[in-house]
Amino acid sequence: MVENHAALPQPAIRGEARGRSCTRAEGRDSLELAFLTVAKSRGGIWFGFAFLLAAAALPAVSSAQDSYPNRLIKIVVPFPAGTTADEIPRLVAEKLSARWGQTMIVENRPGATGNIGANIVAKAEPDGYTLLSTAPPPLVVNQSLYPNLGFDPAAFVPVSLMAVVPNLLVGRKDLPAKNLQELIALARNQPGQFTSGTTGPGGTPRLSMEMLQMASGATFRDIPYRGGTAPVLVDVLGGRIDTMFINISDGLPHIKSGGLKAFGVATEKRVPQLPDVPAIAESFPGFYAATWYAMMAPPKTPPEIAAKLSAAIVDILKTTDVGAKLRAQSMIVVAASPAETATFLKQEIERWRGVIKAAGIKVE
């Protein structure tokens, strides 16, 4: 887990930008002297003139970054509207728009387990005016499943890991098991007799179940669905599917109403919302699986712009009203810096690459 450290405060970022501008201005004076020397020594008037023009252009980059943002910003979400992956960027966009006085729009471009939307942002101008707000698949999972994504996930510039939602193992209410140990015992004794509904090879529900089977020796029969977790949940509630991994915010209401049984939360420790439900790690140390949401910028976006975005988003996530809204949906607010986000993504890539390879998961 990434610890919840604050990103650089806004004044510090502005101060650094001013410092760079001064340095470039001083460097430009030196370059003008160099131009005169070159012109005199070589008689190269045209060479020196071109050299000076290049030097004069240096402050333009800094000026563009200092003025950011000064027009509409688009956030691409590679998943359908109305999902948790869509709710967080809309909340952040609303607050950023009020803070900066600029229009923010959220555009849903679902398809190919997030690859379509990610590919759009990967090819966008690296100026901070097109961003990607995403869940795990296109950044840390799909590269281990698809032979050709059309983009490089590692080339995206991290802005902030915004929030994490723990995954939860649930089952139909009449499943003949009272706890995780009994469920595992049933699945061991009757391999393939108990089903697990998943959202496809690249979704964390499938990967979480594969990781549980590897850790426990139990065998569940995978039933893949299209259209996200909603149709899977409907069939578990209806008793047509035995189990599924679901994020806690979607499963909690049905657990409280008695429609689902909760067998374990995929975190290191128990969560306050379900204090009587054990962490799966209590039985299988190191077990961790969560759905998370991160803001990313296109490849080659200047670090100054990513830092400015990150500082603003971190401040927003730490406000009382935004934090309360996210916690009400059982989310853990992370609000990570670009560096912390990069470290977390590397850990996730290794985690799921190992599961995919060991389970032999392939895209059909």
C-alpha positions in Angstrom: 0.0 0.0 0.0 1.1 3.5 -0.7 1.2 5.6 2.3 -0.9 8.8 2.3 1.8 11.4 2.0 0.9 15.0 0.9 2.3 16.1 -2.4 4.3 19.3 -2.7 2.2 22.4 -1.7 1.1 24.7 -4.5 3.3 27.7 -3.5 6.4 25.5 -3.6 5.7 24.4 -7.1 5.2 28.0 -8.3 8.4 29.0 -6.6 10.3 26.3 -8.3 8.8 27.4 -11.7 10.0 30.9 -11.1 13.4 29.7 -10.1 13.7 27.8 -13.4 12.6 30.9 -15.4 15.3 33.0 -13.7 17.9 30.4 -14.5 17.0 30.2 -18.1 17.1 34.0 -18.3 20.6 34.1 -16.9 21.6 31.3 -19.3 20.2 33.3 -22.2 22.6 36.2 -21.3 25.5 33.8 -21.4 24.3 32.4 -24.8 24.2 35.9 -26.2 27.8 36.5 -25.3 28.7 33.1 -26.8 26.9 34.2 -30.0 29.1 37.3 -30.2 32.2 35.3 -29.7 31.2 32.8 -32.4 30.2 35.5 -34.8 33.6 37.3 -34.4 35.8 34.3 -34.4 34.2 32.6 -37.4 32.6 35.4 -39.2 29.5 33.2 -39.0 26.8 35.7 -38.8 24.1 33.3 -39.9 25.3 30.6 -37.6 25.3 33.0 -34.7 21.9 34.4 -35.6 20.3 30.9 -35.6 22.1 30.2 -32.3 20.5 33.3 -30.7 17.1 32.5 -32.0 17.2 29.0 -30.3 18.3 30.6 -27.0 15.5 33.2 -27.2 12.9 30.3 -27.4 14.0 28.7 -24.1 11.7 30.7 -21.8 8.6 29.8 -23.9 8.4 26.3 -22.5 8.5 27.6 -18.9 5.9 30.3 -19.7 3.5 27.6 -21.1 3.9 25.5 -18.0 3.5 28.5 -15.6 0.2 29.5 -17.3 -1.3 26.0 -17.1 -4.2 25.6 -17.1 -5.7 28.3 -19.4 -8.4 26.3 -21.3 -10.7 23.3 -21.2 -9.3 20.0 -19.7 -10.7 16.6 -20.8 -10.5 13.6 -18.6 -10.9 10.3 -20.5 -12.4 7.4 -18.5 -11.9 4.0 -20.3 -15.0 2.5 -18.6 -18.7 3.0 -18.8 -20.5 6.0 -17.1 -22.2 5.3 -13.8 -19.4 3.1 -12.5 -17.1 3.8 -9.6 -14.3 4.4 -12.1 -16.5 7.2 -13.5 -17.7 8.8 -10.3 -14.2 9.7 -8.9 -13.0 11.7 -11.9 -16.3 13.5 -12.1 -16.0 14.6 -8.5 -12.4 15.6 -9.0 -13.3 17.5 -12.2 -16.0 19.4 -10.5 -13.6 20.6 -7.8 -10.7 21.4 -10.2 -13.1 23.4 -12.4 -14.1 25.5 -9.4 -10.5 26.0 -8.2 -9.0 26.9 -11.6 -11.9 28.6 -13.3 -11.6 26.3 -16.3 -14.1 23.9 -17.9 -13.5 20.3 -17.1 -15.2 17.5 -19.1 -15.3 13.7 -18.5 -15.5 11.6 -21.6 -16.3 7.9 -21.3 -14.5 5.7 -23.9 -15.0 2.1 -22.8 -14.0 -1.0 -24.6 -11.3 -3.7 -24.8 -10.9 -3.8 -21.0 -9.9 -0.1 -20.9 -7.5 -0.3 -23.9 -9.5 2.0 -26.2 -9.6 5.0 -23.8 -6.0 4.5 -22.7 -4.9 4.4 -26.4 -6.7 7.8 -27.0 -4.8 9.5 -24.2 -1.5 7.8 -25.1 -1.7 9.7 -28.5 -2.9 13.0 -27.1 -0.7 16.1 -26.9 1.5 16.0 -23.7 0.3 19.4 -22.5 -1.9 18.5 -19.5 -5.2 19.2 -21.3 -6.1 15.5 -21.9 -5.8 13.1 -18.9 -6.6 9.5 -18.2 -8.5 8.4 -15.1 -8.4 4.7 -14.9 -8.7 1.5 -12.9 -6.0 -1.3 -13.0 -6.5 -3.1 -16.4 -5.0 -0.8 -19.0 -2.0 0.2 -16.9 -0.9 -2.9 -15.0 -2.8 -6.0 -16.3 -3.4 -5.9 -20.0 0.2 -5.8 -21.0 0.5 -9.3 -19.6 -2.6 -10.5 -21.6 -2.6 -8.7 -25.0 0.3 -9.2 -27.4 -0.1 -5.7 -28.9 -1.8 -2.9 -26.9 -1.0 -0.1 -29.4 0.5 1.9 -26.5 3.1 1.7 -23.8 1.5 1.7 -20.3 4.9 2.5 -18.8 5.1 5.7 -20.9 2.2 7.4 -19.1 3.2 10.1 -16.7 1.8 9.5 -13.2 -0.2 12.3 -11.6 -1.9 10.7 -8.5 -3.2 7.4 -7.2 -6.5 8.8 -5.9 -8.3 6.0 -4.0 -8.3 2.3 -3.4 -11.4 0.0 -2.9 -10.7 -3.3 -1.3 -12.0 -6.4 -3.0 -14.3 -8.7 -1.1 -15.1 -12.4 -1.5 -18.8 -13.0 -1.3 -21.2 -15.8 -2.0 -24.9 -16.6 -2.5 -26.8 -16.4 0.8 -27.7 -20.1 0.9 -24.2 -21.3 0.2 -23.4 -24.2 2.6 -20.4 -22.6 4.2 -20.2 -20.3 7.2 -16.8 -18.9 6.8 -13.7 -18.9 4.4 -12.2 -22.1 5.8 -15.4 -24.0 5.2 -15.8 -22.5 1.7 -12.2 -23.5 0.8 -12.8 -27.0 2.2 -15.9 -27.5 0.0 -14.1 -26.3 -3.1 -11.1 -28.6 -2.3 -13.3 -31.6 -1.8 -15.5 -31.0 -4.8 -13.2 -29.4 -7.5 -15.0 -27.4 -10.1 -18.4 -27.9 -8.5 -18.6 -24.4 -7.1 -18.7 -21.5 -9.5 -17.1 -18.1 -9.5 -18.5 -15.2 -11.6 -15.8 -12.9 -13.1 -15.6 -9.9 -15.5 -13.1 -11.5 -17.9 -9.4 -12.3 -17.9 -8.2 -8.8 -17.2 -10.5 -7.8 -14.3 -9.4 -7.9 -10.7 -12.4 -10.3 -9.8 -10.9 -13.0 -12.0 -7.3 -12.3 -10.9 -8.3 -12.3 -7.3 -10.0 -15.7 -7.6 -7.0 -17.1 -9.4 -4.7 -15.8 -6.6 -7.0 -17.4 -4.0 -7.0 -20.8 -5.8 -3.2 -20.7 -6.0 -2.9 -19.9 -2.3 -5.5 -22.4 -1.0 -5.5 -25.3 -3.4 -9.2 -24.9 -3.9 -10.8 -25.0 -7.4 -13.7 -22.9 -8.5 -15.2 -23.1 -12.0 -14.8 -19.7 -13.7 -18.0 -18.2 -15.3 -16.9 -15.1 -17.3 -19.4 -12.3 -17.9 -19.5 -9.2 -20.1 -20.7 -5.8 -19.0 -18.8 -5.4 -15.7 -19.7 -6.7 -12.3 -23.4 -5.8 -12.4 -24.7 -8.9 -14.2 -22.4 -11.1 -12.1 -23.8 -9.6 -8.9 -27.4 -10.2 -10.2 -26.7 -13.9 -10.7 -25.0 -14.3 -7.3 -27.9 -12.6 -5.6 -30.2 -14.8 -7.6 -28.4 -18.0 -6.5 -27.3 -18.9 -10.1 -23.6 -18.3 -9.3 -21.9 -19.4 -6.1 -19.2 -16.8 -5.5 -17.5 -13.7 -6.8 -15.0 -11.1 -5.9 -16.5 -7.6 -5.8 -15.3 -4.3 -4.5 -16.5 -3.6 -1.0 -18.5 -0.5 -2.0 -20.7 -2.5 -4.4 -21.1 -5.5 -2.1 -21.6 -3.9 1.3 -25.3 -3.0 0.9 -26.2 -6.6 0.0 -24.2 -8.0 2.8 -26.0 -5.7 5.3 -29.4 -6.7 3.8 -28.6 -10.4 4.0 -28.6 -10.9 0.2 -24.9 -12.0 0.2 -22.5 -13.8 2.5 -19.1 -12.2 3.1 -16.2 -14.6 3.4 -13.2 -12.4 3.4 -11.8 -9.0 2.5 -8.7 -8.9 0.3 -6.7 -6.5 2.5 -3.9 -6.9 5.0 -6.2 -6.2 7.9 -10.0 -6.1 8.5 -11.9 -3.1 7.4 -14.1 -0.9 9.7 -17.2 -1.4 7.6 -17.1 -5.2 8.2 -15.2 -5.7 11.5 -16.5 -9.3 11.8 -15.3 -10.4 8.3 -11.7 -11.6 8.4 -9.0 -10.5 6.1 -8.1 -13.3 3.6 -4.5 -12.6 4.6 -5.3 -14.0 8.1 -5.5 -17.4 6.4 -3.2 -16.8 3.5 -0.5 -14.2 4.4 0.3 -11.6 1.8 -3.0 -11.9 0.0 -3.9 -8.5 -1.3 -6.3 -7.5 -4.1 -7.9 -4.1 -4.6 -9.5 -2.0 -7.3 -7.8 1.4 -7.5 -8.3 4.6 -9.4 -5.4 6.8 -10.7 -5.0 10.0 -12.7 -2.4 9.8 -15.5 -1.1 12.2 -18.1 0.0 11.4 -21.7 3.6 10.3 -22.3 6.2 13.1 -22.3 4.0 15.4 -20.3 6.4 17.8 -18.5 6.9 16.9 -14.8 6.0 20.5 -13.8 2.5 20.1 -15.2 2.1 16.6 -13.6 3.2 18.0 -10.2 0.8 21.0 -10.5 -2.1 18.6 -11.3 -1.1 16.3 -8.5 -0.8 19.0 -5.9 -4.3 20.3 -6.7 -5.9 16.8 -6.8 -4.2 15.8 -3.5 -5.6 19.0 -1.9 -9.1 18.2 -3.2 -9.0 14.6 -2.0 -8.1 15.7 1.5 -10.9 18.2 1.8 -13.6 17.2 4.3 -16.5 16.9 1.9 -14.7 14.9 -0.8 -13.1 12.6 1.7 -16.5 12.0 3.3 -18.1 11.2 0.0 -15.4 8.7 -0.9 -15.3 7.0 2.5 -19.1 6.7 2.3 -18.5 4.4 -0.7 -16.0 2.4 1.3 -13.0 3.9 -0.5 -9.6 4.4 1.0 -8.4 7.9 0.1 -4.7 7.7 -0.9 -3.9 11.0 -2.6 -0.4 9.9 -3.7 2.3 12.0 -5.3 3.6 11.2 -8.9 6.6 9.3 -7.4 4.5 7.3 -5.0 2.0 6.5 -7.8 4.8 5.3 -10.0 6.1 3.0 -7.3 2.7 1.6 -6.6 2.0 0.9 -10.3 5.3 -1.1 -10.6 4.3 -3.2 -7.6 0.9 -3.9 -9.2 2.4 -4.9 -12.5 4.6 -7.5 -10.9 1.8 -8.8 -8.7 -0.6 -9.5 -11.5 2.0 -10.5 -14.0 2.9 -13.3 -11.7 -0.7 -14.4 -11.2 -1.4 -14.3 -14.9 1.7 -16.4 -15.8 1.1 -19.0 -13.0 -2.6 -19.4 -13.9 -1.9 -19.5 -17.6 -4.6 -16.9 -18.3 -5.0 -15.9 -22.0 -7.2 -13.6 -23.9 -9.5 -15.7 -26.1 
